[in-house]
């Protein structure tokens, strides 16, 4: 038997990839606007997360991919599988063996995606050393939304584990979930995750959310809460310093809505630059530069929205705001201060931090290469402790598989 046949190729290749990518290591989070590292925040991985790092990182990566990346990745996996089976066919594998392997592949893919969506597991959280930084999610859903699948307190716990301080409940045309969240808010705000009231509705065919609507701002929406009443919004915006803050969620047609032009006017005062829904990840990424230009030119704040509906255990991004002394105030006071900061600070009031994931942009070749670029980017974000975890698990699994194979062989010859 030649030497190369004695080498366990799979664990060796995985180990080599884990070790070699350490030379190209990057921070697992970055500034969503500039793409550079952030000094204000860092990703916190718990002991449990690190201990099961191969599962943690793979499932997080799958959660944060766009719909077209999922398709490209799966196509690449299937093509590699077919190439491998073609090589095995030359060594005499039977049709039944090929069919069994194909079935195992699809079962494995299905199980992996199911685990990414619903399996309880440790979450990576965003940390910040400055106690005056507030980490906010401006876009999330409870079961009060027609497509939501989590209770209010499950939503609060999800955000706690992801490192958020504040989450706006933006159910579709409903505020009942947000009202439940308000009733159980911590006091003072810095002692737990604060849930604040908002709503997701439509305006000129685009999705927007408006913090405090139906609680502070009345008459801004149509009777069924499904759309913005433009005249009502204009009237509510006449008082300078008290204008409703309209946040444009996952913008699709950037010509539909306009930024507010100053105090006492109605318009967009913040716009999402990161969104975590698979169908909207690409939509937002493709127009990100235009969103940034709109934010800069119109002096509009940029925000991140997880768009969490109850699936997945990974946050795509966080909005950072600097609000001195926020930890000692009530939830209501914090809500007013966040709105004030967005109105007055505008573009300079926020910094958006996102998980670093392979982004093919508009490049068809990079998208087609997702089966290589997605795992490469994931491996470059591993910490040293995670690399050790990967190596240990890789060789433990190899040893377990070899032992199982020997047991089957010995039973077959007995």
Secondary structure, DSSP 8 states (H G I E B T S, - for coil): --HHHHS-HHHHHHHHHHHHGGGG---SEEETTT-S--SS-EEE--HHHHHTHHHHHHHHHHHT--HHHHHHHHHHHHHHHHHHHHHHHTTT--HHHHHHHHHHHHHHHHHHHHHHHH------EEE-S-TTEEEEEEEE--TTSTT--S-HHHHHHHHHHTT-SEEEE--BT--HHHHHHHHT--SSGGGS-EEEE--EEEETTEEEEETTBTTTB-SSB-TTSSBB-HHHHHHHT-STT----EEE-S-S-TTS--B--STT--SEEEEEEEE--HHHHHHHHHTHHHHHHHHHHTT-EEEEE--B-S--S---EEEEEE-TTGGGS-HHHHHHHHHHHHHHHGGGG-EEEEE-----TT-HHHHHTHHHHHHHHHHHT--HHHHHHHHHHHHHHHHHHHHHHHHHHHHHH-
